[in-house]
Amino acid sequence: LNQGTLDSEVPSLQSQSFPTVIGGNGFLKINALSGNSGEVILSGANTYGGTTSVEAGSLIFSGPLSGLSTSLFINSNALVDFEVGATDTFSGAISGNGSLYLNKNGAIGGLTLT
């Protein structure tokens, strides 16, 4: 991100996957277009810092969380799912009135919030 913004606008009923590492400091914004049903999947061992804002749709963290240093805002039209296959830790502030899930699709794992 390098002090910039990654603004991911996902069409309704579609999915965008980012399997590579996202690093640097900046702002990550997730916004599903029309219908709030698009999703973004972050499966890399991300190391970015800054703010992650999920305005609409879904953000799924399916990669390791230990290098991530982000604050997370979840809007009321949005959800975040930590798809953790083993035990992991998320160290960041979580705010907003959207939905927060652990392994929504049934994976077995544990998450520590600090």
N, C-alpha and C positions, 0 to 999 in steps of 0.2 A: 504494500500500500504506500509506503514511503511518504507519509504526510498527506496522501491524497485520499480519494474516496472511490470505493468500488460499489457502484450502484447496480444491483441486479434486479431487473424488472422481468418477471417470469410470466408468460402468458398463462391464462386459465387452463387448468388440467394438464399442464406440462411440468417437466422437471429439468433442472439444470444441475449438473454435477461438477464439482471442482475437486478432482483427485490429487492435484498437486499442492504443494505447500504455499500458503499465503502468509507473507511475513511483512515486517515493517510496522510503522505506526500510522494510523489513519482511521477512516470511518468506513464501516461495512454496512450497507443498507440493503435490505431485502424487501421487495414490494411486488406482490402478485397483482397482475393486471386483471381487471374485470372478473369478479366472482370469488376472489380470495382463495383460490384452490391451487395455485402454483406452488412448487416447492424447490428449494435449493438444498443440495446435499454437499456438505463439506467433509470429505473423507481423508484429506491429507493430515499430516502431523503439523498443523498450523501453529505459527509462532507470532501472529500479529497482535499488536496492542492497540488500544483506542476503544472506540465504541462500536458495538454491533446493534443496529436498530432493525427490528423486524416489524415493518409497518402493516403488512398483510400477507397472507399465505403462510408457508411453513419453512422453517430452517431446521435441518437435521444435521447434527454433529455425529458423524459415524467414525471419525478418526480419533487418534489419541488427543487428550485435552491438556496434558501436563505442561506443554509449552505455551499455551494460550493465556494471554493476560488482557482480557477484554471485559468491559462492562456491557451488560446485555439489557436492552429495553425491548419488551414484548407488548405491542399494541393490542387493543381489545379484539381486533380482527385477525390476530396472528397466533401461531403456536411455535414452540421450540421443543424439539425432541432430542434428548441425549441417547443415542443408540449405542450403548456401551456393552461390548462383548465380554469384558472382564471388569476388574475394579479400576476406577479412574477418579480423578479429582478435578473439579472446576473451581478455580480461584478468581472470582470476580463478582461484582455487584449485579444483582438481577432485579429489575424494576418493571413497572407497567402492570396492566391488568389482563394480559393475554393468557394463553394456556402454556403450561410447562409440563413436559412428560419425561419419564424415564422408560426407555424401551417400549414405546407405544406399540410396536409391531411384534412384541413377544420375545425379543432377545433376552438372554439371561446375563445379568451383570449388575454391578453396584456402582453408585456414584456418591462421592463425598463432596459437599458444597462447603467452601470455606470463604 
